Amino acid sequence: MFSNDQFHDERSQIGSLAGLLGLVSNLILFVAKLFIGLLSHSVSIMADAMNSLADTASSILTLLGFKIASKPADQEHPYGHERFEYVSGLIVSLMIIFVGFKFLESSFQRILHPESIQISPIIFIILVLSILIKIFQAKMYRYFGKKIQSNTLIATGQDSLNDVLTTFIVLLSAGIEQVTGWRVDGYFGFGLAIYILFSGYQLLKEFMDILLGMRPKQEELKKIAQIFGRFKDIVGYHDLLVHSYGPKNRFASVHIEIDETWTLNQAHDVIDEIERTFKEEMGLEMVCHLDPVPLYDQTHEQLRSFIKNELKTIDDRLKMHDLRFEAEKIAFDVVIPKNFPYTDEFLAQVLQQKIMEKYSIDEIEIIFDHNYLL
C-alpha cells in the first residue's frame, strides 16, 4: 500500500506525463489543422483547429494543475492543494465554452456566405491521422485518470473522444460536397459549435459540483455502512458527513451511539478502532462523536418505541435518533427522506400531538435532519 507521500509523488508524475503527452500531440494537431484549414478555406477545419488549440491550453493547465496540486499542506492551506486540479479543470471548461461561442458566430457567417471546401489526399490523410491521435489521447487519459483517480484526466479523455467525432463530421461535410456539390460546411460547423458548447457545459457543471461538494457515490456509502456493521458493540450511528479536499484528502464525521454504562476508556478504545479502520481501508479521516444511550431504562425504551411506531405510520422511511428524556421535556432528531411529502412544521405538529396524548410532557423539541448521508 502506498503512503500519502508516495501517492502524491506518483500522482504528480503521471499527471505531468499525461499533460506533456497531450500538450505535444495537441500542438501538432493544431498546427496541422490550421494549415489545412487555411489551405482548404474550411470553417469546420478551422473550428477543429481552434478546438485543438483549446486542448493544447488544457494540457498546459493540466501540467500546472498537477504541479500545484502536488504541493503539501502548509500553514495557509492546512488541507493541502489538491483542489487546484479541479480549478484547472474548471478553467478548461470555460475555455471550451468560449471557443464554442466563437465558432457558433463564424459558422453562422459561413451559412450566410458559403464557400467551397478543397480536400486534397494529403488533407484527408492528416485528418484521419488526427482521429487516430485523438483516440490515443482518449485511451491514455482514461487509463491514467483511473490509475490515479483523477476526474480531470477522465474528463479530458472524454473530451478527446468528442474531438474524434468532430473531426469525423469535418470529413463527412467535405465528402458530401465532393459527391453532391452541396456546401454544407457552415451547417456542420454550426452543429459542431453547439456540440462544443454542450461538452463545455457538461465539464463546467462537473467541476462546479466537485468544488461545491458532492454527495459520495452510493458504493462508497455502502462501504462505510459495511465497516460500521462490523462493530457489534456500538448501538448505532447517524449524522454522517463526508467532505473532500482532493482524491486522497478526505474527511468525515459521524455520531456513534454507545451504551451509556461504558467507561470512557471503553468508548475511546472502540472509537479509536473505528477511526483507524476507516483510515486504513478507505483513506478517510473519520472523527466520531459519542451519543450515550440508556439501553436499560424502560421508560426511555418505551418512549423510543412509541415514537418510532408513530413515525412508521406516517412514512416507513422516517427514522429517529438522539432521544433525550428529562423530567417534563423530551428532544429527538428525525431523519427526513428524499421526496418526503410533508413539511417539517406539519410533521412536528402531528408528532407533538401524538406524544402529548400518551405522555404528560410540557415541552417537545424535534430537530429535522435533511442533508446527512446516513
VEXDREN-2710 file (C-alpha; in Angstrom, 1 decimal):
% VEXDREN-2710
k/r/px/py/pz
1/MET/0.0/0.0/0.0
2/PHE/1.3/3.5/-0.9
3/SER/1.7/6.1/1.7
4/ASN/0.2/9.5/1.1
5/ASP/3.6/10.9/0.1
6/GLN/4.2/8.1/-2.3
7/PHE/0.7/8.5/-3.8
8/HIS/1.2/12.3/-4.2
9/ASP/4.6/11.7/-6.0
10/GLU/3.1/9.1/-8.3
11/ARG/0.0/11.2/-9.0
12/SER/2.1/14.3/-9.8
13/GLN/4.4/12.3/-12.1
14/ILE/1.6/10.5/-14.0
15/GLY/-0.5/13.7/-14.3
16/SER/2.5/15.6/-15.6
17/LEU/3.3/12.9/-18.1
18/ALA/-0.3/12.9/-19.3
19/GLY/-0.3/16.6/-19.6
20/LEU/3.0/16.6/-21.5
21/LEU/1.9/13.9/-24.0
22/GLY/-1.4/15.8/-24.5
23/LEU/0.5/19.1/-25.0
24/VAL/2.8/17.8/-27.7
25/SER/0.1/15.9/-29.6
26/ASN/-2.4/18.7/-29.4
27/LEU/0.1/21.3/-30.6
28/ILE/0.9/19.1/-33.6
29/LEU/-2.8/18.7/-34.3
30/PHE/-3.4/22.5/-34.0
31/VAL/-0.6/23.4/-36.4
32/ALA/-1.6/20.8/-39.0
33/LYS/-5.4/21.6/-38.8
34/LEU/-4.7/25.3/-39.0
35/PHE/-2.6/24.8/-42.1
36/ILE/-5.1/22.7/-43.9
37/GLY/-8.0/24.8/-42.8
38/LEU/-6.4/27.9/-44.3
39/LEU/-5.4/25.9/-47.4
40/SER/-8.9/24.5/-47.9
41/HIS/-10.9/27.5/-46.7
42/SER/-12.9/25.2/-44.4
43/VAL/-14.6/26.8/-41.4
44/SER/-15.2/23.4/-39.9
45/ILE/-11.5/22.5/-40.1
46/MET/-10.6/25.9/-38.7
47/ALA/-13.1/25.3/-35.9
48/ASP/-11.5/21.9/-35.2
49/ALA/-8.0/23.6/-35.2
50/MET/-9.2/26.1/-32.6
51/ASN/-10.6/23.2/-30.6
52/SER/-7.1/21.6/-30.7
53/LEU/-5.6/24.9/-29.6
54/ALA/-8.0/24.9/-26.6
55/ASP/-6.9/21.3/-25.9
56/THR/-3.3/22.5/-26.0
57/ALA/-4.1/25.1/-23.4
58/SER/-5.9/22.5/-21.3
59/SER/-2.8/20.3/-21.5
60/ILE/-0.7/23.3/-20.1
61/LEU/-3.3/23.7/-17.4
62/THR/-3.1/20.0/-16.6
63/LEU/0.7/20.3/-16.1
64/LEU/0.2/23.4/-14.0
65/GLY/-2.7/21.9/-12.1
66/PHE/-0.8/18.7/-11.1
67/LYS/2.3/20.7/-10.2
68/ILE/0.4/22.9/-7.7
69/ALA/-2.0/20.1/-6.5
70/SER/1.0/18.0/-5.5
71/LYS/2.3/20.7/-3.1
72/PRO/2.0/19.6/0.6
73/ALA/-0.2/21.3/3.1
74/ASP/1.2/24.5/4.6
75/GLN/0.1/27.0/7.3
76/GLU/-2.2/28.9/5.0
77/HIS/-3.6/25.8/3.3
78/PRO/-3.9/23.1/6.1
79/TYR/-5.9/20.8/3.8
80/GLY/-3.4/20.8/1.0
81/HIS/-3.6/22.0/-2.6
82/GLU/-5.3/19.0/-4.3
83/ARG/-8.4/21.0/-5.2
84/PHE/-6.3/23.1/-7.6
85/GLU/-6.6/20.2/-10.1
86/TYR/-10.3/20.9/-10.1
87/VAL/-9.8/24.6/-10.6
88/SER/-7.6/24.0/-13.7
89/GLY/-10.4/21.7/-15.0
90/LEU/-12.9/24.5/-14.4
91/ILE/-10.8/26.9/-16.4
92/VAL/-10.5/24.4/-19.3
93/SER/-14.3/24.0/-19.4
94/LEU/-14.7/27.8/-19.6
95/MET/-12.2/28.0/-22.4
96/ILE/-14.2/25.3/-24.3
97/ILE/-17.4/27.3/-23.9
98/PHE/-15.7/30.4/-25.2
99/VAL/-14.3/28.6/-28.2
100/GLY/-17.8/27.2/-28.9
101/PHE/-19.4/30.6/-28.9
102/LYS/-16.7/32.0/-31.3
103/PHE/-17.3/29.1/-33.7
104/LEU/-21.0/29.5/-33.5
105/GLU/-20.5/33.0/-34.8
106/SER/-18.1/32.1/-37.6
107/SER/-20.2/29.1/-38.7
108/PHE/-23.3/31.3/-38.9
109/GLN/-21.4/33.7/-41.2
110/ARG/-20.4/30.8/-43.4
111/ILE/-24.0/29.7/-43.7
112/LEU/-24.8/33.3/-44.9
113/HIS/-21.8/33.3/-47.2
114/PRO/-20.9/29.7/-48.2
115/GLU/-17.5/28.8/-49.7
116/SER/-16.3/25.6/-51.3
117/ILE/-14.0/23.2/-49.4
118/GLN/-10.9/21.9/-51.2
119/ILE/-9.9/18.5/-49.8
120/SER/-6.7/17.0/-51.2
121/PRO/-5.5/13.5/-50.5
122/ILE/-2.8/14.9/-48.1
123/ILE/-5.5/16.8/-46.2
124/PHE/-7.6/13.7/-45.9
125/ILE/-4.7/11.7/-44.6
126/ILE/-3.8/14.4/-42.0
127/LEU/-7.4/14.5/-40.7
128/VAL/-7.5/10.7/-40.5
129/LEU/-4.2/10.8/-38.6
130/SER/-5.7/13.4/-36.2
131/ILE/-8.6/11.0/-35.4
132/LEU/-6.0/8.3/-34.6
133/ILE/-4.1/10.7/-32.4
134/LYS/-7.2/11.7/-30.5
135/ILE/-8.2/8.0/-30.0
136/PHE/-4.7/7.5/-28.5
137/GLN/-5.2/10.6/-26.3
138/ALA/-8.6/9.4/-25.1
139/LYS/-7.3/5.9/-24.1
140/MET/-4.2/7.5/-22.5
141/TYR/-6.2/10.0/-20.4
142/ARG/-8.7/7.4/-19.3
143/TYR/-6.0/4.9/-18.3
144/PHE/-4.0/7.4/-16.3
145/GLY/-7.2/9.0/-14.9
146/LYS/-8.4/5.7/-13.5
147/LYS/-4.9/4.8/-12.2
148/ILE/-4.6/8.0/-10.1
149/GLN/-8.3/8.6/-9.5
150/SER/-8.3/11.9/-11.5
151/ASN/-11.7/13.3/-12.6
152/THR/-9.8/15.9/-14.6
153/LEU/-7.9/13.4/-16.7
154/ILE/-11.0/11.2/-17.2
155/ALA/-13.0/14.3/-18.3
156/THR/-10.2/15.3/-20.7
157/GLY/-10.3/11.8/-22.1
158/GLN/-14.0/12.2/-22.8
159/ASP/-13.2/15.5/-24.5
160/SER/-10.7/13.7/-26.7
161/LEU/-13.4/11.2/-27.7
162/ASN/-15.6/14.2/-28.6
163/ASP/-12.9/15.5/-30.8
164/VAL/-12.8/12.2/-32.7
165/LEU/-16.5/12.8/-33.6
166/THR/-16.0/16.5/-34.5
167/THR/-13.1/15.6/-36.9
168/PHE/-15.3/12.9/-38.5
169/ILE/-18.0/15.5/-39.0
170/VAL/-15.5/17.6/-40.9
171/LEU/-14.6/14.7/-43.2
172/LEU/-18.3/14.0/-43.7
173/SER/-19.1/17.6/-44.7
174/ALA/-16.3/17.5/-47.2
175/GLY/-17.4/14.2/-48.6
176/ILE/-20.9/15.4/-49.1
177/GLU/-19.7/18.4/-51.1
178/GLN/-17.4/16.3/-53.2
179/VAL/-20.3/13.9/-54.1
180/THR/-23.3/16.2/-54.3
181/GLY/-21.9/19.7/-54.6
182/TRP/-23.8/20.9/-51.6
183/ARG/-21.9/23.4/-49.5
184/VAL/-23.0/22.2/-46.0
185/ASP/-19.7/23.2/-44.3
186/GLY/-21.3/26.1/-42.4
187/TYR/-24.2/23.9/-41.2
188/PHE/-21.9/21.2/-40.0
189/GLY/-19.7/23.9/-38.4
190/PHE/-22.8/25.3/-36.6
191/GLY/-23.7/21.8/-35.3
192/LEU/-20.1/21.3/-34.2
193/ALA/-20.1/24.6/-32.3
194/ILE/-23.3/23.5/-30.5
195/TYR/-21.6/20.2/-29.6
196/ILE/-18.6/22.0/-28.3
197/LEU/-20.8/24.3/-26.2
198/PHE/-22.7/21.3/-24.8
199/SER/-19.4/19.5/-23.9
200/GLY/-18.1/22.6/-22.2
201/TYR/-21.3/23.0/-20.2
202/GLN/-21.1/19.4/-19.0
203/LEU/-17.5/19.8/-17.9
204/LEU/-18.2/23.1/-16.2
205/LYS/-21.1/21.5/-14.3
206/GLU/-19.0/18.5/-13.3
207/PHE/-16.2/20.7/-11.8
208/MET/-18.6/23.1/-10.2
209/ASP/-20.2/20.2/-8.5
210/ILE/-16.9/18.9/-7.2
211/LEU/-15.8/22.3/-5.9
212/LEU/-19.1/22.9/-4.2
213/GLY/-19.1/19.5/-2.6
214/MET/-20.9/16.4/-3.9
215/ARG/-22.7/13.5/-2.2
216/PRO/-20.4/10.5/-2.1
217/LYS/-21.1/7.7/-4.6
218/GLN/-23.6/5.0/-3.4
219/GLU/-20.8/2.4/-3.5
220/GLU/-18.8/4.4/-1.0
221/LEU/-21.7/4.9/1.3
222/LYS/-22.3/1.1/1.2
223/LYS/-18.7/0.5/2.1
224/ILE/-19.0/2.9/5.1
225/ALA/-22.1/1.1/6.3
226/GLN/-20.4/-2.2/5.9
227/ILE/-17.5/-1.1/8.1
228/PHE/-19.8/0.2/10.8
229/GLY/-21.7/-3.1/10.6
230/ARG/-18.6/-4.9/11.7
231/PHE/-18.5/-3.1/15.1
232/LYS/-21.2/-5.1/17.0
233/ASP/-20.5/-3.2/20.3
234/ILE/-22.0/0.1/19.1
235/VAL/-25.7/0.6/19.3
236/GLY/-25.9/2.6/16.1
237/TYR/-24.6/5.6/14.1
238/HIS/-26.1/8.7/12.4
239/ASP/-25.4/12.2/11.1
240/LEU/-22.6/11.1/8.7
241/LEU/-20.9/13.9/6.8
242/VAL/-18.1/13.4/4.2
243/HIS/-16.2/16.2/2.6
244/SER/-13.2/16.1/0.2
245/TYR/-10.2/18.3/-0.4
246/GLY/-8.9/16.0/-3.1
247/PRO/-8.8/12.3/-4.0
248/LYS/-6.6/11.4/-1.0
249/ASN/-7.5/14.2/1.3
250/ARG/-11.0/13.3/2.6
251/PHE/-12.6/13.9/6.0
252/ALA/-15.8/12.6/7.7
253/SER/-17.7/13.0/10.9
254/VAL/-20.3/10.8/12.5
255/HIS/-22.3/10.3/15.7
256/ILE/-21.8/6.9/17.3
257/GLU/-24.4/5.6/19.7
258/ILE/-22.9/3.6/22.6
259/ASP/-24.2/2.0/25.9
260/GLU/-24.2/4.8/28.5
261/THR/-22.8/2.4/31.1
262/TRP/-19.5/2.2/29.2
263/THR/-16.4/3.8/30.8
264/LEU/-14.5/6.5/28.9
265/ASN/-11.7/4.1/28.3
266/GLN/-14.1/1.5/26.7
267/ALA/-15.7/4.1/24.5
268/HIS/-12.3/5.5/23.5
269/ASP/-10.9/2.1/22.5
270/VAL/-13.9/1.3/20.3
271/ILE/-14.0/4.8/18.6
272/ASP/-10.2/4.7/18.1
273/GLU/-10.5/1.4/16.3
274/ILE/-13.3/2.7/14.1
275/GLU/-11.3/5.7/13.1
276/ARG/-8.2/3.6/12.4
277/THR/-10.2/1.2/10.3
278/PHE/-11.6/3.9/8.1
279/LYS/-8.2/5.4/7.7
280/GLU/-6.6/2.1/6.6
281/GLU/-9.4/0.8/4.4
282/MET/-10.8/4.0/2.8
283/GLY/-8.1/6.7/3.4
284/LEU/-10.8/8.6/5.3
285/GLU/-10.1/10.8/8.3
286/MET/-13.1/9.9/10.4
287/VAL/-14.0/11.9/13.6
288/CYS/-16.5/10.3/15.9
289/HIS/-18.9/12.0/18.3
290/LEU/-20.3/9.8/21.1
291/ASP/-24.0/9.7/22.0
292/PRO/-24.7/7.6/25.2
293/VAL/-27.9/5.6/25.0
294/PRO/-29.7/4.3/28.2
295/LEU/-30.3/0.8/27.0
296/TYR/-31.7/-0.4/30.4
297/ASP/-34.1/2.4/31.1
298/GLN/-37.5/1.0/30.4
299/THR/-39.2/4.4/30.3
300/HIS/-36.7/5.6/27.7
301/GLU/-37.1/2.5/25.6
302/GLN/-40.9/2.6/25.7
303/LEU/-40.9/6.2/24.6
304/ARG/-38.4/5.5/21.8
305/SER/-40.5/2.5/20.6
306/PHE/-43.7/4.7/20.7
307/ILE/-42.1/7.5/18.6
308/LYS/-40.6/5.0/16.1
309/ASN/-44.0/3.4/15.6
310/GLU/-45.7/6.7/15.1
311/LEU/-43.1/7.7/12.5
312/LYS/-43.7/4.4/10.7
313/THR/-47.4/5.0/10.4
314/ILE/-46.7/8.3/8.7
315/ASP/-43.9/7.1/6.4
316/ASP/-41.9/3.9/7.0
317/ARG/-38.8/5.7/5.7
318/LEU/-38.7/8.1/8.7
319/LYS/-36.0/7.4/11.3
320/MET/-35.3/8.9/14.7
321/HIS/-32.3/9.1/17.0
322/ASP/-30.8/11.1/19.8
323/LEU/-33.8/10.7/22.2
324/ARG/-33.2/12.8/25.3
325/PHE/-35.7/12.5/28.2
326/GLU/-35.6/14.9/31.1
327/ALA/-38.5/15.3/33.5
328/GLU/-41.2/17.2/31.6
329/LYS/-39.2/17.7/28.3
330/ILE/-38.1/15.4/25.6
331/ALA/-36.0/16.0/22.5
332/PHE/-35.1/13.9/19.5
333/ASP/-34.0/14.1/15.9
334/VAL/-36.0/12.8/12.8
335/VAL/-34.2/12.0/9.6
336/ILE/-36.3/13.2/6.6
337/PRO/-36.0/11.0/3.5
338/LYS/-35.8/12.3/-0.1
339/ASN/-39.1/13.5/-1.6
340/PHE/-40.9/13.4/1.7
341/PRO/-44.4/14.9/1.0
342/TYR/-44.9/16.9/4.3
343/THR/-43.3/20.0/5.7
344/ASP/-41.3/19.9/8.9
345/GLU/-43.9/22.1/10.6
346/PHE/-46.7/19.6/9.8
347/LEU/-44.7/16.6/10.9
348/ALA/-43.8/18.3/14.2
349/GLN/-47.4/19.2/14.9
350/VAL/-48.6/15.6/14.3
351/LEU/-45.8/14.1/16.4
352/GLN/-46.3/16.5/19.3
353/GLN/-50.0/15.9/19.4
354/LYS/-49.5/12.1/19.4
355/ILE/-46.8/12.2/22.1
356/MET/-48.8/14.6/24.4
357/GLU/-51.9/12.4/24.1
358/LYS/-49.9/9.5/25.7
359/TYR/-47.4/11.2/27.9
360/SER/-47.5/14.1/30.3
361/ILE/-44.9/16.2/28.5
362/ASP/-44.7/20.0/28.7
363/GLU/-42.1/20.6/26.0
364/ILE/-41.1/18.6/22.9
365/GLU/-38.1/19.6/20.8
366/ILE/-37.7/18.0/17.4
367/ILE/-34.7/18.5/15.1
368/PHE/-35.2/17.5/11.5
369/ASP/-32.2/16.2/9.6
370/HIS/-32.3/16.7/5.8
371/ASN/-28.7/16.6/4.5
372/TYR/-26.9/13.9/6.4
373/LEU/-25.7/10.9/4.4
374/LEU/-26.5/8.0/6.8
END
